[in-house]
Amino acid sequence: MRHFPPRRIVCLTEETVETLYLLGEQDRIVGVSGYAVRPPQVRREKPRVSAFISADIPKILKLEPDLVLAFSDLQAEIVSDLVRAGVPVHVFNQRDIAGILAMIRTVGALVGAGDRADQLATSYEERLAAIASVTRPLPKPKVYFEEWDDPLISGIGWVSELIEIAGGEDVLPNLRFQHAAKDRIISPDLVRETTPDVILASWCGKKVVPDRIRNRPGWSELPAVRNNRIVEIKSPLILQPGPASLTDGLDAIVAALWPSG
């Protein structure tokens, strides 16, 4: 029998897991992505049923979910298998801050916690506005964000926006409108021409190696390299389009741009 609000939810992305915990609705979660690490207890409390682009469909079906929450075309094959099995699925595709806030409100509405979700999203809106309103020294530091190192991938929409909220200038701002990673592949020479003051790197689940960045041909004279301003931001903080990016992720960017602030 299907229930509304759903009593048994499988979350294939970490941002929906964190959102449900923040709303106090974690008891509805019966399965999570293997990448879910926020809050820390999720790894003890919830069975892992998926990676990012693959999932254990039989395991999910045994959990008898009323709803599965998924993300983007990258999980389309998982979604199609679940839909064919008769499982209700909601697929999000948030790529910017507005989309993240809408996702939070939608998750709340799906579980009958719309008011709490709206309060949570509003608190983030107020937090973002407060950080954006801080008077910072000029000129703004020029920032290059690197999502992957081979090939170079940059320009995630919400990260670009957060860099600006933190008082920086994204050196490749137009990439934020390209949703697919393949459309955000760039050349090392393009980055070199932008002469970034700060390099933020988050290599999608693997540790950033600053020496690999420093040793790229022609990069040794970049202000960011010369002044040792290559900063890793852990993937769970910045690469998930959810609460983490708007809180700890943004704080990490502010600390990287304004280390004495």
Secondary structure, DSSP 8 states (H G I E B T S, - for coil): ---SS-SSEEESSHHHHHHHHHTT-GGGEEEEETT--SSTTHHHHS-EEE-SS-B-HHHHHHT--SEEEEETGGGHHHHHHHHHTT--EEEE---SHHHHHHHHHHHHHHTT-HHHHHHHHHHHHHHHHHHHTS---SS--EEEEEEEETTEEE--HHHHHHHHHTT-EESSGGGGG--SGGGGB--HHHHHHH--SEEEE-BTTB---HHHHHTSTT-TTSHHHHTT-EEE--HHHHSSTTHHIIIIIHHHHHHHH-TT-
